[in-house]
Amino acid sequence: MQENTKKTGEVDPDSAPLDIRPTRGRQPPEISVIISARANTDDLAIVLRQLSVEHSGPSMEILFVDDSDDGAGDVVLSMAALSSVPMRLIHRGPGERHGGFGGAVLAGLAQARGMWAVVMDGDLRHPPALAPRLAEIGRSRDVDVVIATSRQLVSILSTAVAKATFPRRLGQPRDPLSGFFAIRRAALDLDRLRPAGRKILMEILVRHPGLRTVEVPFSTQPRPAGRRKALPREGMTFVRHLVRLRTSPSSRRATSSGKRWLVHAGAFGLVGLSGLLVNTAVLWLLHEHLFGLHYMLAAALATEASTTWLFVLTETLIYRRAKPGTTASRAIRFFLLNHVLLVLRLPMLALLVDGLGLGVLLSNAVTLGLLFVVRLLATDSAIYRQAEPVAGEPARGAIRVVVDVAGSASASTGVASKRSSGLARYLPYRYCIPKVATIGSQVRLAELDYFRAQWLDNDTEIQIRVGPVGSRHPLPRAVVTQSASPLTIEYAEHLGRFGANFRISLDDPIEVVVSPSLGRSPHVVYTNVLEALLRFVAVSRGVMLLHSACLELDGAGMLISARTDTGKTGTVLRLVREHGAKFLSDDMIVLHGDGRVGCFPKPLTISNHTLRAVRSDELTRREWRRLWPQSLLHSRQGRQLGLSLSHLNVPIMGTNALTQRIVPPPKYAVDRLLPCEIVPESKLTELFVIERGPHAISDLSPCDAMSALLTNTDDAYQFPPFHQVTPSIVIGEDDHLALREKEREILASALGRIRARSLATPDFSWADEIPRLLVPRPANGRLTPRWHA
């Protein structure tokens, strides 16, 4: 829907006040600020002055939408001559004012020329200086909507009603009714919008459920006496708007889908009831009737039987349509899910049996019933969901992102912004990664054992401590908060101070504080917090942390890159054992722009299949027994299950940390698995991007090689909250986008000095082909692989 306009044009500040000229031939601005001119003219003058005088960033235009008959538009035109920012006026006559304030905003959006549009009031309740900042935050964080949220919600009841009406589409933002926001115009389909009243943001979010959002808290100014207040008529307009949205065709389709889902949930419940009977029967046999096993062991074995039963019925009765993936991959994720839930159930079972004195069979049934909804949602979302989203389901994720441009994290999460002076200052574990950073930590980081440097003093560049982080009260969802002075990034989960929370202060030195529950999972501290930070610290030092294996064979340094679980680790181990390659890294390398690489020998994540492929017999019998469940849980299927669960509103970091503590990943140093020589540095000459498929080899252009390496590197950083945290990282003068660009420059410079090839095999034989391919080119400059005639 697009409103007709009476006057549209651009006011040139150098011309007469009423000289309105066409916009053709002008460079489009980056930001369009849309203001309703139905406001006090004195306020409008102040808003205009602050927008034009204080703004010095991206190019901007101001669009005033005038729905009044009191001459406010003429006042706007008269002020335009004093403005350094181009201005345009859209006047809607008495018969054209459809949709009220929302209709006026829609008219402005239809005429806006900027990549980003900022919607605000003209009565000074929305600070003008914040308007362009909202668009800049959206651009830098690569989101669709930036919502300016009042620190004290004005319409608490209206917000609660809106969220209750649309719990999925409006559940994430704190204030989905805000009248102050920035939106990326390319993400909008104006034909979908049917605004009514002042809640245009609610209209946009409901009709565009996939928009990614960020929130910026601000303090509203009190409304002067005598100014406009909410009227009962507006309340009725809001209610009618909600009803219309709820009964719109898209919502009816979502409601119909919801009814089908309820039927589906009922069928799942019946199958689950049969699984409960199987579980109870096996538990009774093992614990009370035949063998007298301890109830905890019997419950675990009963879960194996009921999980098998449930998977067969789920596959054949509930999900009879086309299913994603293979039967084996679904079975692995199904068993992993049920065993993760078993880990949660056992403490509950012990509490009911030993703490409250309930019977074993009754307690087992209670724990299974309590986790039924979790099992239903996780099975549907993480295992059997098709690629296309369910109608009406948002794709904006479960984690709120708050950018506090003025205050501290306390505004959003209730934590103190100042550093905790009570934190222990002594850091017993100290590491030095050449060309990257020195690190001091209260938590032992096994991934950095090769870089242990106890000779360092306590004044390291990155310091990791354990301390209180997060809200004192539970949160409805996980929150990432970026605050200023000093720049601080905080991740806080649902359980308050008991959650797996962390805070990064990007000061000098960089300080990382992890909560006690997270500190007890050092692998998660390193992988999900420190390594993501090190990636950008390294770039600021002129090197890149590239996710790739690196070996030196016959004096030639070579990179081996692949997607996760392709077979890279087995290839590396075979090249070391069978061809005498020297080891630098299996997973990550320090890359210089001149083609030099520094070693980064983290422990290898292995599997039973990998070790048998290289005929390693270095593990003890106990380690071999633990290897199967470890490699199953930490396989690609296990990671996919975790990523799927992360889209639900669950404390995913806490779940990950608990899982890692109970079943640690199967990580071993390379020289523990087989004899090898670790070299600290090498000079690259070759890159092999390996993949599974029909036998093929081809040269890669620098552009294709860069794309493959960046894709494989980013594939290692999929787990939350990486994508929510890293856009807040600023090192020195470089923000996230500048650091990304420098990373590409380092990689491009290095790739310009080496030969890059893609190597595909169907039989995991990369270790047989790579040594032969390192032979110098023949006189004709061609290499003929053995599988090419």
Beta strands, then each sheet from edge to edge (+ up, - down):
strand 1: 10-11
strand 2: 20-21
strand 3: 31-36
strand 4: 60-66
strand 5: 87-91
strand 6: 116-120
strand 7: 145-150
strand 8: 181-184
strand 9: 213-218
strand 10: 400-403
strand 11: 429-433
strand 12: 437-441
strand 13: 462-466
strand 14: 479-483
strand 15: 488-492
strand 16: 502-505
strand 17: 510-514
strand 18: 543-546
strand 19: 549-553
strand 20: 556-561
strand 21: 582-585
strand 22: 589-592
strand 23: 596-598
strand 24: 604-605
strand 25: 667-668
strand 26: 681-692
strand 27: 696-699
strand 28: 755-761
sheet 1: 1+ 2-
sheet 2: 5+ 4+ 3+ 6+ 8- 7+ 9+
sheet 3: 10+ 14+ 15- 16+ 17- 13- 12- 11+
sheet 4: 18+ 22- 23+ 26- 20- 19+ 21-
sheet 5: 18+ 22- 23+ 26- 28- 27+
sheet 6: 24+ 25-
end
